């Protein structure tokens, strides 16, 4: 390993030791090494931040023989190779402000400013977690859900995060005096193991397109490997709904080949793009992201139609492709279908992105599928096909 002796390191806080028949078991959540009792010399020296150079100097002083130092040095390098140490320059790094990345502050600021979402998750955790519960938080991010579980009295919390933002969560736990109740685990939840099975799973990995962050795969895996048979999960379920809408002309024009667009482009650029019409399929569906609160004043052409209802406590969840008739309750130009989700977090605790129910602070956007506009009337219906393709929602609309 090419590591400078000037690096400042320490033993990770989640490393545990146990006496075993063959020696001392030194373990993290995903690996165990068996060492001689002399390993405690390393723990004494490297329990706090220290340079590798100074640590090895102290190790040489406490070892009584050259052979003892060589054995301890080999143990040090074995622990280092197997990721039992953390580096201070990683723990104190600066994070990039790249919108859309889960290891950036702007994303977490937006989520924390979504007061309705965050308070609803906290309410569910407080209603679910008791003093005997082992809680697993997958995708802990800034740590708010794990911290809430610890403060709600959980026996212990395992917080999993695959980005470098894990160090922010670590600092949050320390600042709130709960670091001893929470074990941080860096990695993807599908690649880790726990020293004990969790009795409660909490995770907010719901995307704008609700399943696109992999919540089904993640919960299926956790239910099979990481949770007790009677574990409770937050959220409990996710339902997806579709509504026919009349999108405003400026919104619809963003992705459509319209006469107005063809005219404007010719006026602006002096080039005729009418040839686009020879290649365009009027049935093609284009997808935008739209804040559902902004849809409140649009012309709603149907009641919500449920497309999927997923019980997240099941361990073999999948979204089936379906065909449904979407009954129209209003008249106007049908040029879009809005998808939104509702999630039951706990009993009588539902987060909904229905345009008439969503909070103004909501940070999620909804998939809006735009199609060629068609005049419709109440009492008519259209055929709607819904499926997931690479975790993304797909919609096809056909006239009856």
N, C-alpha and C positions, 0 to 999 in steps of 0.2 A: 504494500500500500504506500503510495507516495504522499505522505503527510508530514508537514513541517513539525519539528520538535518545538516550535514556538506556539503551536496551536494550544488554545486553552480549552480544557475538556473536564468532564466529570461523569461519574457513573449515573445512568438514567434513574430517575426517581422510581420508576415502576419495576426495576430489577429486584428480584426476591431471592433469598437463599433458604435452603432447607437441608437438614441433615438426612443423609441416605446411607444405605449399607455400603455403597461403593465410594462414598466421599461426600462432598458438599455440592448439592444441586444449585446452580446459579441459573435463574430463568427470567425471561420476559414472557409476554403472553403468547409468543409464537415460537420460542425455542428454548432449549435447556442444555446446559453444559455441566459435566461432572468434573469437579476440581478437588485438589487437596485443601486441607484447612488453611494452608498458607495464603489462600486467596484473600483472606480477611485483611492481610497487609495492604493489598491493593485497594480494598474498600475504605480502609482507614485513611489512606493517602488521597484517593481520588473521589471522596464523598462530596467535596466542594470544588469550585473552579480552581484549576491549577494548570500551568503549562506542562506539556509532556516532558520537557527537559527537566523542570524542577521536580516533577513527580518521580521520574526515574532516578534522580539524584537522591531523593529521600528514600526510595525503595532500596537503593544500594546501601544506604546507611543502616537500614533496619534488618537487612538480610545478614546472617551470621557467616555465610560462606559464599564463595564464588558460584558454587553449584546451586545454592539456594537462590541467588540473584538471577542466574540463568533460567531456573525453573519459573520464578515469579515473572521474569521478563517475557517468557514464552506465554504464560497465562495472560499477561497484559495484552500481547499482540493478538491472542485468540479472542479475547473479549472485544478488542477493537475491531477485528475483522468481522465479528458476528453482531456488530451494532449494539453493544451494551453501553457505549459511551455517547454523550451528546456534546456538540461543539458550540462554544459560546458565540462564535461568529454566525452560526446558523440561527441560534436562539434570538440574537439581537439584530437580525438582518432587517433592512428596509424593504417594504413590499411595494410593488408597482401598482399604479393606479390605472388599470386597464379595464374599462367598463365591460361587464359581461363575464369576467373571470372570477371564480369563487375564492381566489386567494388575493382579492383586492378589496380595499376598504369601501369604495363606492357601492359595490353590491351589498355588503353587509349593512351599510348605512341605510340603503333603500329598504332592506328587510326589517331592520330595527325600527325604522320610521313607519312601517306597516303595523300600526298599533293593534288593529282588530285581529290580524293574523297571529301576532306574537302573544297577545293576552289570551287568545283562545287556546293556543298550545299550552301556555302556562296553566290555565284553568284545567285543562285535561290532565296534565301531569299531577297537579295537586289533588285532583279527584281520584287518581289511579294509584299513585305511589304511596306505599306504606313503609314502616320501619324495617320490615324483613325483606324488602325487595332489592334485587340486584338489577340495575337498570343498564341497558345498552342504548347509547345514543350514536346512531350512524350518520356521519356527515355533520359533526358537531360544529364546524365553522367557528363562529365567534364564541361558542360555548354556552349560549343562553339556555338551551334546553337541558343540557347536562347540569348546569349550575342550578336551575330550577328544581331538578330532580333531587340533587344533593340537599338543597335547602328545604325540600319537602319531607326530608327525613329518610331517604333511601339508605339502605345498609351500605351499598357501594355503587359507584357508577363507572362504567367503562365507556369512554368517549373516543370514537373512531373518526379520524380525519386524514385524508390522503394528500392534502396540500400543505405548504409551508405555513399556512394560517394557523396550524396547530399550536405554534408558539404564541400566537396572540391569545388563544384560548387558555394556554397554560398560565400566561400572565394574569388573565382575568380571574382564573380560579384562585391563584395565589393572593391577588388583591382583595378577594372576598372571603379569604380564610377557609376555603373549602378544598384546597389542593390535596389534602390527605384523604378525602373521600372520593376522589376521582382519579382513575388511571387513564392516561392518554395513550392511544395506540395509533401510530402513523401507518396508513396503508388503506387498501381497499378491503371492505368488510368481507368479501368473498375469499380473501387470501389470509385471513387471520383466524386465530382460535382464542378462546377465553379460558382462564383457569377454572371457571365455574359457569354454569348456564344462567342466562338472565331470565328474570321473571317478568320484566317489562321492557318492551322495545319502543323507543320514540325516535322518529326521524322525519325531517321535513325536506324530503328530496322529491318534491312535486314540481314539475316544470310548468312553463306557460302552456305547452302542450303536455297535459298532466303526466303522461307516462314516459316522457322523453329523457328523464334523468335516471331511468332504470329502476324505479321503485318496485316494480313487480319482481324482477330478478333478485333485487336486494332482499325484499321481504321473504320471498320463497326460500332463499338460501338461509337467511337468519332463522326462519321457522324450523327448518330441517336440522340445522347444526348448532345454533347458538342460543336457542331459547328452550325453556322447559315446556312440557306438553301443554300446561295450563297457563302459559304466559299471556299477558295482555299486550296489545299493540296500540300505538298512537301514531297515525290515525287508524281507525278501525276499518274504514271503507272509503272508496272513491267512486263517485258516479259521474258519468260524462253525459252531457245533454247537447242537443242541437236545436237551434231556432232559425227559422227563415226570416230574413230581414231585407229591408230596402236601404242599402247603403247610400249615403249622399254621393252625388255625381263626382265630386272631386276625389273622394276616396275610391270609388269604383274605377275611375280613370287611371289610377296609379299603375295598374297592371293590365289594362285592357287595350286592345286595338280598336279605338273608336274613331268615328268621323271627325270629332273635335280634335283628337290627338293627331290624326293624319294631317288635318288642316294646319294645326299649330306648328307641327314640325316642318311642314313645307314653307310656312311663313317665316319661321325663325332661321332655318338653315338653308333654304333654297333648294331642297332635295325632296323629290316625291317618294314617299315610303308606302304607297298604296299596294305595292307588290307583297307587303306583309300579309295581305288578306288571302293570297294564294296558298300560304303556308299555315295560316292560323286555323285552329280547330275551335269552333265556337263552344264545344262541350268541355274544353279544357278548364280546369279549376285552378285558380291562382290563390296563393295563401299569403295573408298578411298577419301581423300581430296587432291586436287592438285592445286597448284598455276597455273593459266592459262597462265601466262607469260612463265612458264617452258615448256608449250606445243607447243610453237611457232615452234620449230624445229622437231616436230613429223610429221609423215605421216598422213595428213588429208585425210580421205576417203569419206567425204561428205561435202556438203554445210550445213550451219545451218538450222535446222528445228524448226519452232516455235511451242512450246507445249502449252503455256498459255500466255494470254495477259490480264492483270488485270488493270482495271480503278479504281484507289483507291478513287475516289470521290463517287463511288457507295457505298451503305450501306448494300448490301447483297452479297458481293463478296465471291466466292468459286471457287476452282480449280476442274474442272470436269476431271474424268478419260477419257483418249482418246486412240484410236488406230490410228497410222499413219504409212504410208510407208516411210521409210528413203531411198531415192535414193542415190546410191553410185556414186561418181564422180572420185574416184581414185582406184588404185589396191594395194593390200598388204594383211597383216594379220589383219582382223578386230577382235580386242580383247578388245575393250573398247568403251564406249560412254561418252563423256564429256558433262555435263550440265553447262550452264553459264547463267547469267541474264544481261539484260539491263534495266536501269531505267531512265525514262524521269523525270527530276527534275523540269524543266520549259521549256518554248519555246526555241527550238534550244539548249538545255542543256541536253545532254545525257551522262550517265555513262555506259560504256560497259565493260564487262569482256571477250569479244571475245579475243582469244589469240593474234591476230594481232593488237588489239586496246588498250589493257589494259596497264596502266602505270606500270613501274617497281616497283614503290613504293606501289602499290596496296596491301592492307592488307587482302583482302578476298581470300579464297580458293574456288575451285569449286568441286562439287561432280564428281568423276570419277568412272563409273560403269564398272567393268572388267568381261569379259565372256571368255569362252573357245575360243581360237583363231581359226579363219576360213579364209582360202584363199578366197579372193573376187576380183572381177574385176569391173572396171567402167561400168556403165550401169545396174548392178544388183541392187537389193533392198532387204531390210529386213523389217520385221514387228516390230514395236516398240509400246509397251504399257506403258503409263505414268500415274501415279496417286500419290496422297498424302496420306500417312498413318501416322497418329499421327504427322502431320505437316512435315514429312520427305518425300522427293521424292523417288519414287519407279519406277524402270525400268525393263521391261521384253523385251527380244529380241527373235524373232523367224524367221527362214528362210522362204522364200516364196516358 
